[in-house]
């Protein structure tokens, strides 16, 4: 199996001043845009996780704390077995 990554060609429209600034920093626009998209994607996932954790009910939080304590206590009790 090959480790090469398949890529697709896309066309985008970018503010000309922004593109000029990017060109000052790199000779590889594609790599710059690919890195930007990866960072954007990671931020979207982070934002989704933040919204999930912020939307938990108090009952959910209490259940998770109880489960964590019980699991931790059981793991410690069985550590030497």
Buried (B, 14 or more C-beta within 10 A) or exposed (E): EEEEEEEEEEEEEEEEEEBEEBEEEEEEEEEBBEEEEEEEEEEEEEEEEEEEEEEEEEEEEEEEEEEEEEEEEEEEEEEEE
